[in-house]
Amino acid sequence: MHTVEKIGGTSMSRFEELMDTILVGKRTTPEELYNRIFVVSAYGGITNYLLEHKKTGEPGVYARFANAETEQAWMEELNKVQARMQEINAELFSAEDAEFERNAADSFVIERLNDVRDCMKSLHHLCTYGHFQLDEHLMKVREMLASIGEAHSAYNSVLALRKSGINARFVDLTGWHLDQPLPFEEMIQKQFADVDIASEMLIATGYTHCEEGLMKTFDRGYSEMTFSMIATVTGADEAIIHKEYHLSSADPMLVGTDNVVTIGATNYDVADQLSNLGMEAIHPKAAKGLRRNGVKLRIKNAFEPDHEGTIISQEYHSDAPRVEIIAGRKDVFGIEIFDQEMLGDAAYDIEISKLLAQLKLYVINKDADANSITYYVGGSRKMVNRAARLMEEMYPEGQICLHNLAIVSAIGSHMKVKGILARTVSALAEADINVMALHQSIRQVEMQCLVSEEDYEQAIIALHAALIEQSGQNVNSAA
């Protein structure tokens, strides 16, 4: 009986607190300390420096290398990453008696980054010859860079745990110096083949180097795929994701901690709706493996270890119809194309959807009428503007309009609530918020309201008050 537990990057940056909560805390016996596998992400911000900033798109090492900037540009960025990693080492191992750990942590970082420098310089030189194209190797470079962040945090964690007398083991899934990549499942099986879960605390990297190439499909969501595969391969009794907050009825920073309802249980359908809004409890494809193998998933607050958290299961269904969560995102662009030649021509939707996918713009939702389609997408403004220009070239008779929007959603496992649409629109109208579009599917697990970006916060507050607080749900109690 063991658990597999994932810790995110923001939590990893608060490592000393983690030692007092989920890693060690009051645990003293082997039964309490071990039988746990931890899958860790890179420290907060490190992957942004290595690749590119997830939200702003500001280039990191990878982006500078991929954009064919000078060797000096990406080398300088890599040097900054090394300096930041060594700062983290110095902060984590600042005690006088931690000199050994600090030196070991620095040596680990320096060795890996020196390998990366040599590899990237050789590749850059190789691609000056016409027979070798840089584009063909970029995904490998991206994976190599991403893996360093997870290896750094996992290795440091083991050093800190061993210093505290814990029998911790570093499970390096990055495939560093591996002769040949293995299939994903086989890689996990091999690395966990000789471990003793009952007497070792296992700290695994969130990135796994494998034949399939996780970043091709999941990009920066690879750590959840690693977490899910470890849980299924090792036969875990429970999979736990530790976050910096509870899964609640809304963002407590917006609606107030005294007004939110902590969600005690929900289902994977609700988790998928949150994922679509960029608020992943777990990636849908990572959840698939857990569901198939009957592994329970729990979402917990890393800094409130005594709280039971939220159980996500396939079979959960709210006894009474109700809204469970008000969620959304404000970085949404509406790309609207109007063309009177569109009527009855399905090719418009197919071609534009392909274009948006090529530009890596995530389509959250879309709507259409006789002669217009609007795509609600997440992504950088630069790519949205590029999509609009390309659409104008594809359909010169069409009219393209861009809108800065926000999506506010009411979500629940059983939301067939009579009059919910009227209550939603009334609540927004009373808050002086104009609803620009409205979506509700027949399954009634989510209702999306499109509002102006500047109305996002007020819309969340208004809908939470109308659909959750005024519905009589117990505040700060499990659903």
SEDREN-637608 format. One record per residue (C-alpha): x negated, y, z; residue in one letter. Coordinates in steps of 0.1 Angstrom, whole numbers, padded with zeros to 4 digits, always signed. Each point is the difference from the previous one (the first is absolute). Layout:
! residues N
XYZa;...
This chain:
! residues 479
+0000+0000+0000m;-0017+0032-0012h;+0008+0034-0014t;-0014+0020-0029v;+0000+0037+0007e;-0007+0030-0023k;-0014+0033+0012i;+0002+0030-0023g;-0027+0026-0006g;+0014+0028+0022t;+0002-0024+0029s;-0035-0012-0006m;-0012+0035+0004s;+0013-0002+0036r;-0020-0031+0007f;-0007+0006+0037e;+0038+0002+0006e;+0004-0032-0019l;-0024-0017+0023m;+0022+0010+0029d;+0032-0011-0017t;+0002-0027-0026i;-0036-0013-0002l;-0008-0006+0037v;+0019+0021+0025g;+0010-0021+0030k;-0007-0033-0017r;-0025-0021+0019t;+0006-0037-0008t;-0010-0017-0033p;+0036-0007-0007e;+0008+0037+0002e;-0031+0012-0019l;-0002-0025-0028y;+0024-0017-0024n;+0002+0033-0019r;-0014+0010-0034i;-0003+0037-0006f;+0000+0014-0036v;-0014+0035+0001v;+0001+0030-0025s;-0028+0025-0005a;-0001+0029+0025y;+0023+0029-0009g;-0011+0020-0030g;-0029-0023-0010i;+0018-0016-0030t;+0010+0035-0012n;-0037+0009-0001y;-0009-0033-0017l;+0027+0001-0027l;+0022+0031-0001e;+0023+0018+0024h;+0032-0020+0001k;+0023+0030+0001k;-0018+0029-0016t;-0020-0020-0026g;-0033+0018+0011e;-0028-0021-0016p;-0022-0022+0021g;-0029-0021-0010v;+0019-0022-0024y;+0020+0028-0017a;-0033+0020-0006r;-0016-0031-0014f;+0030-0010-0022a;+0003+0035-0014n;-0035-0002-0014a;-0013+0028+0022e;-0038+0002+0004t;-0017-0026+0022e;-0008+0028+0024q;+0037+0007+0006a;+0010-0035+0011w;-0033-0005+0018m;+0006+0031+0021e;+0034-0013+0008e;-0013-0034+0010l;-0026+0017+0023n;+0029+0019+0017k;+0018-0033+0006v;-0032-0015+0016q;-0003+0030+0022a;+0036-0002+0011r;-0003-0037+0007m;-0030+0005+0021q;+0018+0028+0019e;+0027-0025+0008i;-0026-0025+0012n;-0015+0027+0022a;+0034+0009+0015e;+0010-0037+0006l;-0034-0009+0015f;-0008+0032+0018s;-0009-0016+0034a;-0036-0002+0011e;+0002-0038+0001d;+0014-0003-0035a;-0032+0008-0019e;-0002-0036-0014f;+0036+0001-0013e;-0005+0035-0015r;-0032-0011-0018n;+0017-0032-0012a;+0030+0019-0013a;-0022+0025-0019d;-0021-0028-0015s;+0031-0017-0013f;+0013+0032-0016v;-0034+0009-0015i;-0005-0035-0015e;+0034-0001-0016r;-0001+0035-0014l;-0035-0006-0014n;+0013-0030-0018d;+0028+0021-0014v;-0023+0028-0012r;-0023-0025-0018d;+0030-0017-0016c;+0017+0032-0012m;-0032+0015-0013k;-0008-0031-0019s;+0035-0001-0015l;-0001+0036-0009h;-0033-0006-0018h;+0013-0031-0017l;+0031+0018-0013c;-0022+0025-0019t;-0004-0028-0026y;+0029-0003-0025g;+0007-0036+0007h;+0010+0006+0036f;+0030+0022+0009q;+0004+0014+0035l;+0038-0004-0001d;-0004-0038-0001e;-0017+0000+0033h;+0018+0027+0020l;+0024-0023+0018m;-0030-0020+0014k;-0016+0032+0011v;+0032+0012+0017r;+0003-0033+0019e;-0036+0000+0010m;+0003+0035+0014l;+0033-0007+0018a;-0014-0031+0017s;-0027+0021+0018i;+0025+0018+0022g;+0016-0031+0013e;-0033-0018+0006a;-0013+0030+0019h;+0030+0001+0024s;+0001-0038+0005a;-0037-0003+0007y;+0001+0029+0025n;+0030-0016+0017s;-0020-0032+0005v;-0030+0019+0014l;+0022+0018+0025a;+0019-0031+0011l;-0031-0020+0005r;-0015+0028+0021k;+0031-0003+0022s;-0006-0038+0004g;+0026-0012-0026i;-0010-0028-0022n;+0009+0018-0033a;-0008-0011-0035r;-0003+0020-0032f;+0019-0016-0029v;-0014+0017-0031d;+0025-0005-0028l;-0017+0026-0023t;-0020-0026-0019g;-0032+0019+0004w;-0027-0017-0020h;+0024-0029-0008l;-0012-0018-0031d;+0035-0006-0014q;+0034+0014+0010p;+0025-0026+0013l;+0038+0000-0004p;+0016+0021+0027f;+0015-0028+0021e;-0032-0021-0003e;-0021+0029+0011m;+0020+0004+0032i;+0000-0038+0006q;-0038-0001-0003k;-0007+0029+0023q;+0022-0013+0027f;-0010-0037-0004a;-0024-0001+0029d;+0014+0025+0025v;+0013-0009+0035d;+0030+0021+0005i;+0004-0012+0036a;-0034+0013+0011s;-0008+0029-0025e;+0016+0033-0007m;-0001+0002-0038l;-0004+0035-0016i;+0006-0003-0038a;-0005+0027-0027t;+0032+0013-0015g;-0015-0003-0035y;-0004-0035-0015t;-0022-0005-0031h;+0016-0026-0022c;+0004-0013-0035e;+0034+0018-0005e;-0013+0034+0010g;+0024+0014+0026l;-0004+0036-0010m;+0012-0007-0036k;+0035-0006+0014t;+0001+0015+0035f;-0026+0028-0002d;-0003+0013+0035r;+0026-0023+0014g;-0024-0029-0001y;-0004-0002+0038s;+0036-0011+0005e;-0005-0028-0026m;-0030-0012+0019t;+0019+0002+0033f;+0029-0020-0015s;-0022-0027-0016m;-0020-0005+0032i;+0032-0005+0020a;+0013-0026-0025t;-0032-0018-0005v;-0008-0003+0037t;+0036-0009+0009g;+0005+0030+0023a;+0030-0001+0024d;+0005+0038-0005e;-0014+0028-0021a;-0003+0034+0017i;-0006+0034-0016i;-0012+0026+0025h;+0009+0036-0009k;-0004+0034+0017e;+0038+0001+0006y;+0031-0021+0005h;+0022-0008-0029l;+0027+0025+0008s;+0032+0015-0014s;-0019+0030-0013a;-0033+0018+0004d;+0000+0011+0037p;-0022+0030-0010m;+0029+0013-0021l;+0031-0010+0020v;-0015-0001+0035g;-0012-0029+0021t;+0032+0002+0022d;+0022-0004-0030n;-0015-0030-0019v;+0011-0036+0004v;-0027-0026+0002t;+0009-0028-0025i;-0001-0034+0018g;+0008-0021-0030a;+0005+0003-0037t;-0005-0019-0032n;-0023-0001-0030y;+0025+0017-0022d;-0002+0031+0022v;-0038-0003+0000a;+0000+0000-0038d;+0021+0032-0002q;-0025+0017+0023l;-0029-0013-0022s;+0017+0016-0030n;-0001+0033+0018l;-0038-0004+0007g;+0007-0008+0037m;-0011-0036+0000e;+0007-0022+0030a;-0016-0027-0022i;-0006-0003-0038h;+0029-0021-0015p;-0024-0025-0016k;-0018-0004+0033a;+0033-0006+0017a;+0009-0027-0025k;-0027-0024+0012g;+0011+0005+0036l;+0036-0006-0008r;-0008-0031-0020r;-0021-0016+0028n;+0024+0010+0028g;-0025+0023+0017v;+0017+0026+0022k;-0010+0036-0006l;-0002+0025+0028r;-0007+0038-0002i;-0015+0014+0032k;-0014+0033+0013n;-0037-0006+0005a;-0001+0023+0030f;+0031-0014+0018e;-0009-0037+0002p;+0027-0009+0025d;+0028+0010-0024h;+0014-0029-0020e;+0001+0020-0032g;+0021-0009-0030t;+0007-0035-0014i;+0004-0001-0037i;+0017-0032-0013s;+0018-0013-0031q;+0032-0008+0018e;+0006+0031+0021y;+0033+0018-0008h;+0014+0027+0022s;+0032-0012+0017d;+0018+0033-0004a;-0003+0021-0032p;-0023+0030+0007r;-0030+0021-0012v;-0032-0012+0017e;-0026+0024-0014i;-0002+0035-0016i;-0032+0001-0021a;-0013+0018-0031g;-0029+0016-0017r;-0005+0036-0012k;-0027-0004-0026d;+0025-0010-0027v;+0001+0014-0036f;+0031-0002-0021g;-0009-0004-0037i;+0031+0007-0020e;+0003-0006-0038i;+0030+0013-0019f;+0005-0011-0036d;+0033-0003-0018q;-0015-0027-0022e;-0003-0022+0032m;+0036-0013+0000l;+0000-0038-0004g;-0038-0002-0005d;-0015-0022+0028a;-0035+0006-0015a;-0003+0033+0018y;+0000-0016+0035d;-0023-0029-0011i;-0026+0023-0015e;+0000+0026+0027i;-0002-0027+0027s;-0031-0014-0017k;-0015+0035-0002l;+0005+0007+0037l;-0015-0034+0009a;-0031+0007-0021q;-0004+0033+0019l;+0004-0018+0033k;+0030+0020+0009l;+0022-0019+0024y;+0037+0001-0010v;+0021+0001+0032i;+0033+0003-0017n;+0016+0013-0032k;+0034+0010-0013d;+0015+0006-0034a;+0031+0013-0018d;+0009+0001-0037a;-0029+0021-0012n;-0025+0004+0029s;-0022-0021+0023i;-0017+0012+0032t;-0028-0020+0016y;-0008+0007+0036y;-0037-0008+0004v;-0028+0002+0025g;-0036+0009-0011g;-0023+0029-0006s;+0012+0032-0016r;-0027-0003-0026k;+0014-0034-0012m;+0036+0013+0001v;-0010+0030-0022n;-0018-0024-0023r;+0031-0023-0002a;+0022+0030-0009a;-0024+0011-0028r;-0001-0036-0014l;+0038-0002+0001m;+0003+0032-0019e;-0023-0014-0027e;+0020-0033-0001m;+0034+0018-0002y;-0006+0034-0016p;+0038+0007-0002e;+0004-0007+0038g;-0001+0024+0028q;-0022-0009+0030i;+0005+0016+0034c;-0020-0006+0032l;+0015+0003+0035h;-0017+0001+0034n;+0022-0022+0022l;+0003-0021+0031a;+0019-0032+0006i;+0019-0006+0033v;+0014-0035+0005s;+0024-0017+0023a;-0010-0036+0003i;+0014-0030+0018g;+0004-0038-0001s;+0038+0003+0000h;+0011+0035-0012m;+0036-0006-0012k;+0012+0029+0021v;+0033+0016-0010k;-0004+0037-0008g;-0038+0000+0002i;-0003+0018-0033l;+0023+0028+0011a;-0017+0003+0034r;-0034+0002-0018t;+0010+0027-0024v;+0018+0019+0027s;-0030-0001+0024a;-0023+0014-0027l;+0025+0027-0010a;+0004+0011+0036e;-0038+0004+0001a;+0002+0021-0031d;-0018-0026-0021i;+0009-0006-0037n;+0001-0036-0011v;-0016-0001-0035m;+0006-0038-0006a;+0015-0029+0020l;-0006-0037-0004h;+0018-0029+0018q;-0002-0036-0012s;+0028-0025+0002i;-0020-0020+0025r;+0001+0030+0023q;-0033-0004+0018v;-0012+0034-0009e;+0014+0034-0011m;-0024+0026-0014q;+0006+0037-0001c;-0022+0022-0022l;-0005+0034+0014v;-0024+0029-0006s;-0035-0006+0015e;+0003+0029+0025e;+0032-0016+0014d;-0016-0033+0009y;-0005+0004+0037e;+0034+0016+0007q;+0017-0027-0021a;-0016-0028+0021i;+0011+0018+0032i;+0035+0005-0013a;+0006-0036-0011l;-0015-0015+0031h;+0023+0021+0021a;+0031-0009-0021a;-0006-0037-0007l;-0020-0012+0030i;+0002+0023+0030e;+0037+0006-0004q;+0008-0037-0007s;-0006-0009+0036g;-0032-0021-0004q;-0020-0002+0032n;-0029+0024-0003v;-0035-0015+0007n;+0014-0035+0002s;-0004-0030-0022a;+0026-0004-0027a;
